[in-house]
């Protein structure tokens, strides 16, 4: 039980509270004792003055009986122990009890020694020298004794009796003893109250601390321990639900992020194995399917020549021949996708490619009662593309749109026009290195479907990993540590630790430091180190300026794609169709568009539809 962090925290806080309360109680009790003693001492001094004034005239007249009566009467008052009058030799002349009259008090006892230690004896005493605390043998109570010297006055040494000569300054002392029973009782009560308060405070504080420690520390730590055990057992889908804004909450989010990335990494390894199997399968398919496709192509071509006088049949056979050729190219494209081969580009018109793609799927459109609307700019210039691959892109998108609307009817709208776009928001980093040639591209973390740039970041006292958005001019960065807007950062290579900062160039927008990353073959990609500043510069890309793009949109009125699945739709083997899809269609499309230096984006709203937007450059970059 004592090994649990919550119990340890409660014990530490409780012991600390007891120590603090004990120290406070000690000083409070000492202050109370001092205050009560001072009050009793003040009262005793006043009492001695009262006795002196009450007996002054009787002493001048030497009326001893009246003096004794007065002292005895005053001594009967509550809170007074004993009143005695001693002469300068220490003999008790008067006493409120009357029992020790005539006895000699040794000078070494009580406060007599204070005066008689000096030669000649002291005539005046400080207030603190007039008092003494003592506890008689066999008595449990303490007593406070106060002495008050009785001085020889003129009226005394000039009286007729002339008992005391004029040169004698001190005639004796008045000694008043007061019991401290009430003072000690109050102190004992205060001690008991302090002990009870300390016990109550310890109990209350322990309960409060226990509640919050259990809520803020023990339970989150227990969840983390359980989570680590689950991960150790292979359950990477375990998710910690308690996520606060404190350090343990951030640790929980980091744990969830870690398990998510581990799960993605495991899935990527699994998909890599599947892709390797796909490559082997593609090679076998290319060999096995090409033979029957060759037979189909041969006979359909032979029939095509024999049906010159049958226009309707002739057109159908032309479609068969063309699609057989395309099927053979698709098999080869699958192999090309696995081997990442470069497409064979030539000039082609987008409207022709779209017409061929819609012809292929015309039967499916009619079968599902889907309306197809095309809006093609007739002045759209030709593009340099692999026409078969781009046709495959359009066919796949239309088939996906049909599946998204089935079994209900719907509408597919295909548009094509020319747009002028700046490199910012379009160009993206495909390769990146530090000054020591270590790769910075991280394919395990994607931003907008693209592999990110991984760097080590330091902001203030925090240090962690930052994944930079690979799209030029876009700032959807992902950090492992919280970075407030406006905070300047220091960036390094995560592998060798070399600095990525540029000591010579400041940001032209906010004057903060800048950093740079080497893009092989395309110069330097520069950016501001102030988190939130949007300044970037990529000179080799900026030199191309605004470029012309062919923008093709394929929009449907289908079921839409959930927002959380949008970043994953271009990943291999990820499908929104369940068991119906292979998950390769959109990944093949992504690879084709990327190999044509184009971009593809998707916008989707559940139950309203999806729009894919493809942009292909109309001229090759210099």
Secondary structure, DSSP 8 states (H G I E B T S, - for coil): -TTSHHHHHHHHHHHHHHHHHHHHHHHHHHHHHHHHHHHHHHHHHHHHHHHHHHHHHHHHHT-HHHHHHHHHHHHTSTT--EEEEEETTSBEEEESS-SSTT-B--TTSTTHHHHHTSSS--S---GGGSEEEE--TT--S-EEEEEEEEE--HHHHTSSS--S-TT--EEEEEEEEEE-HHHHHHHHHHHHHHHHHHHHHHHHHHHHHHHHHIIIIIHHHHHHHHHHHHHHTT-TT-------SSHHHHHHHHHHHHHHHHHHHHHHHHHHHHHHHHHHHHHHHHHHHHHHHHHHHHHHHHHHHHTTT-HHHHHHHHHHHHHHHHHHHHHHHHHHHHHT-----EEE-HHHHHHHHHHHTHHHHHHTTEEEEEEE-TT---EEE-HHHHHHHHHHHHHHHHHHHTTS-EEEEEEEEEEEE-STTT-B-S--B-TT--B-EEEEEEETTEEEEEEEEEETTEEEEEEE--BTT----EESS---TT-B-EEE-TTT--B-EEEEEE-TTT--EEEEEE-TTS-EEEEESBTT---EE-HHHHTT-SEEEEEEEEEE-S----GGGGGGTTSTT--SSGGG--S-HHHHHHHHHHHTT-EEEEEEETTTEEEEEEEEESS---
